[in-house]
Amino acid sequence: MTDNDKILTHFTTRVRQMILQYNELKNENDELYAMVDAREEEIKRLKASLEQSKKDYECLKTAKMLEISDGDIDSAKRRLSGLIREVNKCITLLSGK
């Protein structure tokens, strides 16, 4: 085997090694891209869930405010009813004299 044959054989071997390494790196790169895509989908899903949770929270906050307002209205109605009864008693007392 001549020096040129040895060099050519060595070169061929190195090229094959580089091709194998390229294929391995390409496969790893494809896997990493798939992982990135999966993470992006997960992020999208979580963002949508977060937005829905924010909307639900706002609705609950509004409902709670309305509930408090309804309670205040009921309390005010009871107080007014009590005041009206007292006024009616006073009118009755004044009318009876």
Backbone as JSON Lines, residues from 0, in Angstrom:
{"i":0,"aa":"M","n":[0.84,-1.16,0.0],"ca":[0.0,0.0,0.0],"c":[0.9,1.24,0.0]}
{"i":1,"aa":"T","n":[0.63,2.11,-0.9],"ca":[1.45,3.31,-1.03],"c":[0.96,4.37,-0.06]}
{"i":2,"aa":"D","n":[1.74,5.41,0.03],"ca":[1.36,6.52,0.91],"c":[0.05,7.15,0.47]}
{"i":3,"aa":"N","n":[-0.14,7.27,-0.83],"ca":[-1.39,7.85,-1.33],"c":[-2.59,6.98,-0.97]}
{"i":4,"aa":"D","n":[-2.41,5.66,-1.06],"ca":[-3.5,4.75,-0.69],"c":[-3.82,4.87,0.8]}
{"i":5,"aa":"K","n":[-2.78,4.98,1.62],"ca":[-2.99,5.13,3.06],"c":[-3.72,6.44,3.35]}
{"i":6,"aa":"I","n":[-3.29,7.5,2.71],"ca":[-3.92,8.8,2.91],"c":[-5.38,8.76,2.46]}
{"i":7,"aa":"L","n":[-5.61,8.13,1.3],"ca":[-6.97,8.03,0.77],"c":[-7.85,7.19,1.7]}
{"i":8,"aa":"T","n":[-7.32,6.09,2.22],"ca":[-8.07,5.24,3.14],"c":[-8.38,6.01,4.43]}
{"i":9,"aa":"H","n":[-7.39,6.7,4.94],"ca":[-7.58,7.5,6.15],"c":[-8.62,8.6,5.91]}
{"i":10,"aa":"F","n":[-8.52,9.25,4.77],"ca":[-9.47,10.31,4.41],"c":[-10.89,9.74,4.3]}
{"i":11,"aa":"T","n":[-11.01,8.59,3.65],"ca":[-12.32,7.95,3.49],"c":[-12.92,7.59,4.85]}
{"i":12,"aa":"T","n":[-12.07,7.07,5.72],"ca":[-12.53,6.71,7.07],"c":[-13.02,7.95,7.82]}
{"i":13,"aa":"R","n":[-12.26,9.02,7.74],"ca":[-12.63,10.26,8.42],"c":[-13.95,10.82,7.86]}
{"i":14,"aa":"V","n":[-14.11,10.75,6.54],"ca":[-15.35,11.24,5.92],"c":[-16.53,10.42,6.41]}
{"i":15,"aa":"R","n":[-16.37,9.08,6.48],"ca":[-17.45,8.23,6.98],"c":[-17.78,8.56,8.44]}
{"i":16,"aa":"Q","n":[-16.75,8.78,9.24],"ca":[-16.98,9.16,10.64],"c":[-17.74,10.48,10.73]}
{"i":17,"aa":"M","n":[-17.35,11.42,9.89],"ca":[-18.02,12.72,9.9],"c":[-19.47,12.59,9.45]}
{"i":18,"aa":"I","n":[-19.73,11.72,8.46],"ca":[-21.1,11.5,7.99],"c":[-21.93,10.88,9.12]}
{"i":19,"aa":"L","n":[-21.36,9.9,9.83],"ca":[-22.07,9.28,10.95],"c":[-22.35,10.31,12.05]}
{"i":20,"aa":"Q","n":[-21.34,11.12,12.36],"ca":[-21.52,12.15,13.37],"c":[-22.58,13.16,12.93]}
{"i":21,"aa":"Y","n":[-22.57,13.51,11.65],"ca":[-23.57,14.44,11.11],"c":[-24.97,13.85,11.29]}
{"i":22,"aa":"N","n":[-25.13,12.57,10.94],"ca":[-26.45,11.93,11.06],"c":[-26.9,11.88,12.52]}
{"i":23,"aa":"E","n":[-25.98,11.59,13.44],"ca":[-26.33,11.57,14.86],"c":[-26.77,12.96,15.32]}
{"i":24,"aa":"L","n":[-26.01,13.97,14.93],"ca":[-26.35,15.33,15.32],"c":[-27.67,15.78,14.7]}
{"i":25,"aa":"K","n":[-27.91,15.36,13.46],"ca":[-29.17,15.71,12.8],"c":[-30.34,15.09,13.54]}
{"i":26,"aa":"N","n":[-30.2,13.82,13.94],"ca":[-31.27,13.15,14.7],"c":[-31.5,13.84,16.04]}
{"i":27,"aa":"E","n":[-30.4,14.18,16.72],"ca":[-30.52,14.88,18.0],"c":[-31.2,16.23,17.81]}
{"i":28,"aa":"N","n":[-30.84,16.93,16.75],"ca":[-31.43,18.23,16.45],"c":[-32.94,18.09,16.19]}
{"i":29,"aa":"D","n":[-33.32,17.05,15.44],"ca":[-34.74,16.81,15.18],"c":[-35.5,16.55,16.48]}
{"i":30,"aa":"E","n":[-34.89,15.77,17.38],"ca":[-35.52,15.49,18.67],"c":[-35.68,16.78,19.48]}
{"i":31,"aa":"L","n":[-34.65,17.61,19.46],"ca":[-34.71,18.87,20.2],"c":[-35.78,19.79,19.64]}
{"i":32,"aa":"Y","n":[-35.89,19.85,18.31],"ca":[-36.94,20.67,17.71],"c":[-38.32,20.15,18.1]}
{"i":33,"aa":"A","n":[-38.47,18.82,18.15],"ca":[-39.75,18.23,18.56],"c":[-40.06,18.61,20.01]}
{"i":34,"aa":"M","n":[-39.03,18.6,20.87],"ca":[-39.23,18.98,22.26],"c":[-39.64,20.45,22.36]}
{"i":35,"aa":"V","n":[-39.0,21.3,21.57],"ca":[-39.33,22.73,21.58],"c":[-40.78,22.93,21.13]}
{"i":36,"aa":"D","n":[-41.18,22.22,20.08],"ca":[-42.57,22.33,19.6],"c":[-43.55,21.89,20.68]}
{"i":37,"aa":"A","n":[-43.22,20.79,21.37],"ca":[-44.09,20.31,22.44],"c":[-44.19,21.34,23.57]}
{"i":38,"aa":"R","n":[-43.08,21.95,23.92],"ca":[-43.08,22.97,24.98],"c":[-43.88,24.19,24.55]}
{"i":39,"aa":"E","n":[-43.76,24.57,23.3],"ca":[-44.53,25.72,22.81],"c":[-46.02,25.44,22.88]}
{"i":40,"aa":"E","n":[-46.42,24.23,22.53],"ca":[-47.84,23.85,22.63],"c":[-48.29,23.88,24.08]}
{"i":41,"aa":"E","n":[-47.44,23.39,24.98],"ca":[-47.77,23.4,26.41],"c":[-47.91,24.84,26.9]}
{"i":42,"aa":"I","n":[-47.02,25.72,26.46],"ca":[-47.09,27.13,26.85],"c":[-48.38,27.75,26.35]}
{"i":43,"aa":"K","n":[-48.75,27.45,25.1],"ca":[-50.01,27.98,24.55],"c":[-51.2,27.52,25.38]}
{"i":44,"aa":"R","n":[-51.19,26.23,25.73],"ca":[-52.29,25.67,26.51],"c":[-52.36,26.33,27.89]}
{"i":45,"aa":"L","n":[-51.21,26.51,28.52],"ca":[-51.18,27.12,29.84],"c":[-51.59,28.59,29.79]}
{"i":46,"aa":"K","n":[-51.2,29.29,28.73],"ca":[-51.62,30.69,28.59],"c":[-53.14,30.78,28.44]}
{"i":47,"aa":"A","n":[-53.7,29.87,27.64],"ca":[-55.16,29.86,27.46],"c":[-55.85,29.56,28.8]}
{"i":48,"aa":"S","n":[-55.29,28.62,29.54],"ca":[-55.85,28.28,30.85],"c":[-55.76,29.47,31.8]}
{"i":49,"aa":"L","n":[-54.64,30.18,31.75],"ca":[-54.47,31.36,32.6],"c":[-55.48,32.44,32.25]}
{"i":50,"aa":"E","n":[-55.68,32.67,30.96],"ca":[-56.66,33.68,30.53],"c":[-58.06,33.3,30.99]}
{"i":51,"aa":"Q","n":[-58.41,32.01,30.87],"ca":[-59.72,31.56,31.3],"c":[-59.87,31.73,32.81]}
{"i":52,"aa":"S","n":[-58.81,31.43,33.54],"ca":[-58.84,31.6,35.0],"c":[-59.01,33.07,35.38]}
{"i":53,"aa":"K","n":[-58.34,33.95,34.64],"ca":[-58.5,35.39,34.91],"c":[-59.94,35.83,34.66]}
{"i":54,"aa":"K","n":[-60.54,35.34,33.56],"ca":[-61.93,35.7,33.27],"c":[-62.86,35.17,34.35]}
{"i":55,"aa":"D","n":[-62.62,33.91,34.77],"ca":[-63.45,33.33,35.83],"c":[-63.31,34.13,37.12]}
{"i":56,"aa":"Y","n":[-62.1,34.55,37.43],"ca":[-61.86,35.34,38.64],"c":[-62.61,36.66,38.58]}
{"i":57,"aa":"E","n":[-62.57,37.32,37.43],"ca":[-63.28,38.59,37.28],"c":[-64.79,38.38,37.44]}
{"i":58,"aa":"C","n":[-65.3,37.29,36.87],"ca":[-66.74,37.0,37.01],"c":[-67.1,36.75,38.48]}
{"i":59,"aa":"L","n":[-66.25,36.0,39.17],"ca":[-66.52,35.73,40.58],"c":[-66.43,37.0,41.42]}
{"i":60,"aa":"K","n":[-65.47,37.86,41.08],"ca":[-65.35,39.13,41.8],"c":[-66.61,39.97,41.61]}
{"i":61,"aa":"T","n":[-67.09,40.03,40.36],"ca":[-68.3,40.79,40.07],"c":[-69.5,40.19,40.8]}
{"i":62,"aa":"A","n":[-69.61,38.87,40.77],"ca":[-70.72,38.21,41.46],"c":[-70.67,38.48,42.95]}
{"i":63,"aa":"K","n":[-69.48,38.47,43.53],"ca":[-69.34,38.75,44.96],"c":[-69.75,40.18,45.27]}
{"i":64,"aa":"M","n":[-69.36,41.12,44.4],"ca":[-69.76,42.51,44.61],"c":[-71.27,42.65,44.53]}
{"i":65,"aa":"L","n":[-71.9,41.97,43.57],"ca":[-73.35,42.01,43.45],"c":[-74.02,41.38,44.67]}
{"i":66,"aa":"E","n":[-73.43,40.31,45.16],"ca":[-73.98,39.64,46.34],"c":[-73.93,40.58,47.53]}
{"i":67,"aa":"I","n":[-72.8,41.26,47.69],"ca":[-72.68,42.22,48.79],"c":[-73.7,43.34,48.61]}
{"i":68,"aa":"S","n":[-73.84,43.81,47.38],"ca":[-74.81,44.88,47.11],"c":[-76.22,44.41,47.43]}
{"i":69,"aa":"D","n":[-76.56,43.18,47.05],"ca":[-77.88,42.64,47.37],"c":[-78.07,42.57,48.88]}
{"i":70,"aa":"G","n":[-77.06,42.17,49.59],"ca":[-77.15,42.12,51.05],"c":[-77.36,43.5,51.63]}
{"i":71,"aa":"D","n":[-76.68,44.48,51.09],"ca":[-76.84,45.86,51.55],"c":[-78.25,46.36,51.25]}
{"i":72,"aa":"I","n":[-78.77,45.99,50.1],"ca":[-80.13,46.4,49.73],"c":[-81.14,45.79,50.7]}
{"i":73,"aa":"D","n":[-80.97,44.5,51.0],"ca":[-81.89,43.85,51.95],"c":[-81.81,44.51,53.32]}
{"i":74,"aa":"S","n":[-80.62,44.82,53.75],"ca":[-80.44,45.48,55.04],"c":[-81.09,46.86,55.03]}
{"i":75,"aa":"A","n":[-80.9,47.59,53.96],"ca":[-81.5,48.93,53.84],"c":[-83.02,48.83,53.83]}
{"i":76,"aa":"K","n":[-83.57,47.83,53.14],"ca":[-85.03,47.64,53.1],"c":[-85.56,47.36,54.5]}
{"i":77,"aa":"R","n":[-84.87,46.54,55.26],"ca":[-85.31,46.23,56.63],"c":[-85.28,47.48,57.51]}
{"i":78,"aa":"R","n":[-84.21,48.25,57.37],"ca":[-84.13,49.49,58.16],"c":[-85.25,50.45,57.79]}
{"i":79,"aa":"L","n":[-85.49,50.59,56.48],"ca":[-86.58,51.48,56.04],"c":[-87.93,50.98,56.54]}
{"i":80,"aa":"S","n":[-88.14,49.68,56.49],"ca":[-89.4,49.13,56.99],"c":[-89.56,49.43,58.48]}
{"i":81,"aa":"G","n":[-88.48,49.29,59.22],"ca":[-88.52,49.61,60.65],"c":[-88.82,51.08,60.88]}
{"i":82,"aa":"L","n":[-88.19,51.95,60.11],"ca":[-88.44,53.39,60.24],"c":[-89.87,53.74,59.88]}
{"i":83,"aa":"I","n":[-90.4,53.12,58.85],"ca":[-91.79,53.38,58.43],"c":[-92.74,52.94,59.54]}
{"i":84,"aa":"R","n":[-92.48,51.81,60.18],"ca":[-93.33,51.36,61.29],"c":[-93.3,52.36,62.44]}
{"i":85,"aa":"E","n":[-92.08,52.85,62.73],"ca":[-91.98,53.85,63.8],"c":[-92.75,55.11,63.46]}
{"i":86,"aa":"V","n":[-92.64,55.58,62.21],"ca":[-93.38,56.77,61.78],"c":[-94.87,56.51,61.87]}
{"i":87,"aa":"N","n":[-95.32,55.34,61.45],"ca":[-96.74,54.99,61.54],"c":[-97.21,54.98,63.0]}
{"i":88,"aa":"K","n":[-96.38,54.46,63.91],"ca":[-96.74,54.48,65.33],"c":[-96.88,55.91,65.83]}
{"i":89,"aa":"C","n":[-95.91,56.75,65.42],"ca":[-95.96,58.16,65.83],"c":[-97.22,58.83,65.29]}
{"i":90,"aa":"I","n":[-97.56,58.57,64.04],"ca":[-98.77,59.16,63.44],"c":[-100.0,58.68,64.2]}
{"i":91,"aa":"T","n":[-100.03,57.4,64.53],"ca":[-101.16,56.84,65.26],"c":[-101.28,57.5,66.64]}
{"i":92,"aa":"L","n":[-100.15,57.66,67.31],"ca":[-100.17,58.3,68.63],"c":[-100.64,59.74,68.53]}
{"i":93,"aa":"L","n":[-100.15,60.45,67.52],"ca":[-100.54,61.86,67.35],"c":[-102.01,61.97,66.94]}
{"i":94,"aa":"S","n":[-102.48,61.06,66.15],"ca":[-103.88,61.09,65.7],"c":[-104.82,60.75,66.85]}
{"i":95,"aa":"G","n":[-104.39,59.9,67.74],"ca":[-105.24,59.48,68.85],"c":[-105.4,60.55,69.9]}
{"i":96,"aa":"K","n":[-104.61,61.54,69.99],"ca":[-104.71,62.57,71.03],"c":[-105.64,63.62,70.66]}
